[in-house]
Every structure is written in C-alpha cells, then in structure tokens.
C-alpha cells in the first residue's frame, strides 16, 4: 500500500521557504554577525534535503534540473575569480575592499568584496552536499 | 609582477576547476592538462631564475603584513622543488594519457591530477604552518581519490588503509600546530623561527613538539618506523598514479622536515637531529631489506622509495652546508628518477603482462630501447658518475664526514651497493634470461610509453652533467636553510 504523505508534503511546502529565506539571511549576515557562506550553504542544502525527504529523487530533479557538480565548479571559479580580481588593481591575490552604497529601498548598505568570495563558498557547499546526497541516494 | 608567486598554485587550480565543467570530453581534458603542464614548467623556471637573481620573493596574500596574514615565500629550495615538480608531472601526465583508460579519464581523473599538483606546489611555497596543513590536505584528499579511482578490489582495500593512516597523521599535525601555537603564539614560519631562536633557555616542550612534528611528517614521508603503509598503497593504483605518488608525495613530507628542522627546531640539535639521523639510517636499512626480499618488480621499486627518504633525511640531520646541498641534490634527483623508474616498470609490466620477476624474461629481445633505458635509470639511481645520483650522494657523504657520522656513512655505502643489486636483478632476470613470451603473446606495445620515460632520463642525465650549473642554486638554498635570518629578513622585512 502506498503511504499518504500529504501532511509531510504540505508542511514541507511551507517550511521550505522559511528555511531558504533564513539561510539567505544567515549568508548575508556573515560579515558582522555569526553566519557566512559555509553555514548558509549548509542550510540551503538542508532545505533541499527536506524536499528530497518528502518527495522523491525524480521529482526533485524535475523541479531543480541542476547538475550540482557544475554548481561546485562554478562556486570554485567564483571564489578563485574574486581572488584574481585584485590583479586588475595590482594588489596582492585575495585583497579585499568595501564601500558604502545607498539603495532605493534598503538605504545605506556596506558592500564588501568578501561577499563575492562567500558566494563561491556558498555554491561549493551546496554543490558538494547535494552531490553526496544524490549519489548515495540513487540506486544503481 | 606583484602576484608572480601565486601563479604556480593558480595554474593547476584553475585548470582543475575548468576540467570539472566538462568531464566527458576526453580530448579537451587531455589538451588542457598538457597545455597547463607546459605553462607551469615555463613559469616555474622563470620564477627560479628571478629568485636566483633577486633573492627570496614573497607575496603577502590580501595585503596583510606577516606575521598577521598568510605569506607565500619563494626561497631557492621551494623554487627548485616546484620546478622539479612541474617537470616531473608533465611526462607522468603524458604516460597516463596512454595508459589510464577511457573509463577513468571520464571520471575527473585529470581534474584530480591537477588538484594534487596544486596541493604539492602550495605546500612547497607557503610560509605559514597552518596553511601548510591545508595544502597537505588538498594534496592528500586528491591522492585519496586517485588511489581509489577505478574502484578495483585491491585499490579499495589499500585506499582504506591509506586514508586511515593519513587521517590519523593529519590529526597529529593539528595537535602539533595547536601545541606550537600555545607555546609561541604564532604560526608564521619566519616568525616562529625568530621567536624560538631568540629564547635563552628553550623549554623542553619545544623538543616534544619537534618530535611530534617528526612523527607527523615521518608518517607522510615514510620514515622508519612509520613507513608501514607505503609499500601496499603505492602498488595498488595504476602506474601513472603510483608514479606521481612515488615522485611527489613522500617528498612533501621530506620537505616539511627540511623546513621545520632547519628553521624552527634548532634549539636542541643534540637530541632532535641525532634522533633524525638514527631514524634515517634505520629507514635505509629497512628499505633495502624490503627491496632485496621481494620478487615483485613493483614492490622492489616501492621499497627503493623508502631508502631514498633515509638518504635525504640523513643529509638534513647533519646540519652542515655540504649535507644540505647533498640532500637538496638528492631529493631533486630522486623526484626525477623515481618518476622515470615507475614509468619504466609500468611499461615493463604492461609489455610482460605480469609484475612477478619469475614469470618474465628476455624482454630485451623485442624491447631493446625499454631495456637500455631501464639500465640507464638504474645506474642513475645508484649514482654512477655521469648521471644525476652521483653528486647528491657525494655531497651527502662529505656532509656526513663533517658531522662525524661515520657509521651512518657506512650504512649508506652498503645500502647503495644493495640498491644496485636489487635493481640490476630486475634487469638481469626481466630483460635478459630465457624468453618467456613470444612476440605474438606480448601485450600491447611500449610505443607511446617510452617518450615520457626518455624525457625523464634526459632530465636526469642533464642534472648529472650540468651539476656544475646547478650547484649555485643548491648552494643558495642550503645557505638559506642554515641561516634562517635570510628567510626571516625577507619575510618580516626588518
């Protein structure tokens, strides 16, 4: 008999977005408070793992047709690329800088190039975690 | 120009990352790896020459001054080692293109090969102890994957042991770093050296930490009694992978002992370096016993890797200029010649279809070039004068005499003789003797396989013939190791 997962799946649909938003919050918060690319990436992948638990692998692959190995590679490229960005300014590798910008709705914000490096870390963590989980999960 | 020192790390890293994007396009993978290999050689030679001209080059990552930030230090020793690494890794890459097989190539083989080189070069260049640990892990994690890559039964079994041993030794490394940080409050190698050497009465805890680091690097570099994992792990993977392991991986452990035992832990030479010299002698003995005892060509070669570790570390333990020059010569020679011998033995096993000495014979009839190349490589390994092994051993003996270590010199001489015996036995039984296989029965040809071997043997011969030209480089590297002030001044800029 096929089990009925309606409660689990409905709750997942609600909770998923809360977890995703919280992970993005944590990710952007890393510069001044606890958080950052690693923990943010883990939390995003935990949201996707929740999706995997309540639906099955094929459904998730249909919803997110992403090759996570490519995500890892892109993350690495972003991280190394931000380090190499300093070459343009004749500064040592991995130099960073920050400045304040005023945005229409959000007001004045501090933007640092370290955030770009964190995006790389974030993508690598998501890519690696989901590659591991999908590879172990697949029957072959 | 500011960022010159990061490029030897960036080239293999970026190549590896780009190779991750298209795993199934084998031709693209091969071409890009080869181009990156050639580019790395050109760049490293350029760096070597500029260091020879201008002295030590440093790069403060992120613009943070040492000791607060991470600094990459290119002194002569590091430059010689990264140049040799790039020169050795290209022919092994070429050999793996011929032998590794489509199945493996399509599953990220070249990407992990590049990451392994990233780790090795990073470990040679870094000037920070924790960064050294990180590059060790980059190198080791790639080597875990390469050792199990393909998933045959023997690889699975041996990789399990290999990973277990290395995880434990990495944990010891972290503990050692933690102790050292608790005692000195810094992790920058130059700053550590300055702080420890300025102490009037160094605490015994520093000697304990020195021995702890000897355990860690001895496990990575296969020093007696910590060599037990090496023979089985290095015979499990395919020859191309075993060659890169034999040529590079143990050398990183040796380099770390070089660095720490000449720059950081020099406060109690009587104990630490005595210990090192005894362990080096025992490593030679145990390695040569293994090399003579085995009938399997792979095993004979693998035990010879262990012997070389003993030779180099004996040079370090003498703490004399001649000893250091000898150790540097020998480690460079050994990287090249072990790469060549692994490839030659690989070609031999492919041709003969077996790695057991009793089952092969008469190969020279159909493979004369392979046979004579093997003979030349053996002579270079033993240290016959025109080839590369000679100068290193000569200087090691000179350093040993200066330090008064006559007993260990005697062990070294006897070991050298027995190396000749263990290797020439392969030549006499495998290449001469009764022909066991008809030409029609022989597996494949050695056609493409000989080119990388010939390249490495040429490099070895050039290193022997051009020993005079190489000498100023080795001398300046030894000077920096013996006078840490040069290194400290270059890094901390006082």
Interface residues (C-beta under 8 A of the other chain):
Chain A: X69 X70 X72 X73 X76 X77 X80 X84 X86 X87 X90 X91 X92 X93 X94 X95 X96
Chain B: X2 X3 X6 X10 X13 X14 X17 X18 X20 X21 X23 X59 X60 X61 X62 X63
